[in-house]
């Protein structure tokens, strides 16, 4: 195995739920017999993960998605060696750091400095190594003189900043992140993300659990959607996120009416239940299909569709992404107030842009038709591609027409 | 034995955690580390007062009872203090166990070692008390006290074994935390700490039961060196060592059987 690799081989994890009787059985059983333990505890077993096969390559950034209790955190803790699998094998190579609860294990009575040393050593560094990285840690944490005071005097923000600073200073091959960025102020989260992005560029493998689907989409290369301890979908993040969104919305109406199940039409790029099929997506300018567009020019996206099974409600949507996967803009017929009550036969629908003020660069376009509740009829990622050209290579994604006015005139 | 190897591999970490434990204990107090010295001293003063002024307890040979008691009480306090703390150490360090990958073995070990440091800091009081007693001609100075570190070996092994078992057991069976105090009390009174076995006038069968108590040997070896001024018989010393090793192996075995479920149960 190469450093940064994570391998799950048919891994299952079963928890015995705590109960009065079971606790006694556990102590006795743990001491004397494995067999009686299993038998006695079976009625309260909770299968958190079942038959997980997973291979994460070095440098890959994986987002774990799924509803609460689907096994995300358990998977993370197995990867981190905090839990041991009930069956199967978990292998990892290289130094692992878990950002599970920032500042976990800080002792309130001793100073931040001493806590940093101890936490760093707990994370696998030697005392010397922690001391060498101290400047870096202090700079990131930005808590100034407080480092020499007992941790109990810290604000919760300082606590979290110091915890994060130590954890990332360890310079791991594998970083496990569990919802930690849900805490902290915006500026801190931005700095954390920046730090994580730099670590990612260095080739650190990351597995993160998040409920922030935007962040998952922006940050991870790969999404894994877990439900009831099993992998439901595994692929490029955007698709898995959309699939998850569809399912979450789908769950709500499942009982109301029977619909064709969502299935993956094209591995990783396209899925839906097929009630409506998108036949073609064209980006058009000046009356013809284009792949190149000058910045600021008018354009139109035309979707050709065929309805296989008449649907009661529909929403057509488009999502523009930058080359790095950033969502540039998303709009759909529902939000724009278009009436979408019945769709049959074949047809075309166009989204017309008076001008496209994108900065020069490559963009991709997702096109989708789905029910108002989110259930995908046909969700097609990267259905279209567009290269925007401009005389000046403005950084960023937005290139609005603009001018400067001031004491030196107008330009 | 893998238990001991693992602890040795993490000795640096155990070291800083012991220091943290000690630093945190005295951080907010004015006298700080002096308490390690002051605690046993005050204890000795109280016992000396109670047993010389109020009870006027004296051994037939005229040996000063407070010193006798003190020499038995010190190692016992090391043992019982460490075991009581071990019962809560896993839960106290739960956040660490559940969020950072560190072997759970280190926590009972840290508890034992920090109590050992406290014990070592109390030894000057013991030596000083013996010296004062010798100065006033109450009791000859026990020069064998220099061999005391040898008597500590079985004590540390025993304490480490019991602490490991209690630490792991208390995670699953929280009742153990309350139970431990009472069990320690029972053990305290059935061990020759406040009395000496020779001084007892009991039925021989009850005597045999008291002699079976592994702590009888441990206490006697320690007190012979620290108070009696005699080197214990080779057989007694060897027995104490074997008892210590046995309890250590048993305790770590119990720990290893429950190790995998500790993190989940915490």
Boltz contact constraints between the chains, C-beta under 6 A:
constraints:
  - contact:
      token1: [A, 23]
      token2: [B, 172]
      max_distance: 6.0
  - contact:
      token1: [A, 26]
      token2: [B, 172]
      max_distance: 6.0
  - contact:
      token1: [A, 27]
      token2: [B, 172]
      max_distance: 6.0
  - contact:
      token1: [A, 27]
      token2: [B, 173]
      max_distance: 6.0
  - contact:
      token1: [A, 30]
      token2: [B, 257]
      max_distance: 6.0
  - contact:
      token1: [A, 30]
      token2: [B, 258]
      max_distance: 6.0
  - contact:
      token1: [A, 31]
      token2: [B, 257]
      max_distance: 6.0
  - contact:
      token1: [A, 80]
      token2: [B, 101]
      max_distance: 6.0
  - contact:
      token1: [A, 81]
      token2: [B, 101]
      max_distance: 6.0
  - contact:
      token1: [A, 82]
      token2: [B, 101]
      max_distance: 6.0
  - contact:
      token1: [A, 82]
      token2: [B, 263]
      max_distance: 6.0
  - contact:
      token1: [A, 84]
      token2: [B, 260]
      max_distance: 6.0
  - contact:
      token1: [A, 100]
      token2: [B, 99]
      max_distance: 6.0
  - contact:
      token1: [A, 101]
      token2: [B, 99]
      max_distance: 6.0
  - contact:
      token1: [A, 104]
      token2: [B, 95]
      max_distance: 6.0
  - contact:
      token1: [A, 104]
      token2: [B, 99]
      max_distance: 6.0
  - contact:
      token1: [A, 105]
      token2: [B, 95]
      max_distance: 6.0
  - contact:
      token1: [A, 105]
      token2: [B, 96]
      max_distance: 6.0
  - contact:
      token1: [A, 105]
      token2: [B, 100]
      max_distance: 6.0
  - contact:
      token1: [A, 107]
      token2: [B, 20]
      max_distance: 6.0
  - contact:
      token1: [A, 107]
      token2: [B, 24]
      max_distance: 6.0
  - contact:
      token1: [A, 109]
      token2: [B, 24]
      max_distance: 6.0
  - contact:
      token1: [A, 109]
      token2: [B, 27]
      max_distance: 6.0
  - contact:
      token1: [A, 110]
      token2: [B, 20]
      max_distance: 6.0
  - contact:
      token1: [A, 110]
      token2: [B, 23]
      max_distance: 6.0
  - contact:
      token1: [A, 110]
      token2: [B, 24]
      max_distance: 6.0
  - contact:
      token1: [A, 118]
      token2: [B, 16]
      max_distance: 6.0
  - contact:
      token1: [A, 118]
      token2: [B, 20]
      max_distance: 6.0
  - contact:
      token1: [A, 121]
      token2: [B, 13]
      max_distance: 6.0
  - contact:
      token1: [A, 121]
      token2: [B, 16]
      max_distance: 6.0
  - contact:
      token1: [A, 122]
      token2: [B, 100]
      max_distance: 6.0
  - contact:
      token1: [A, 122]
      token2: [B, 102]
      max_distance: 6.0
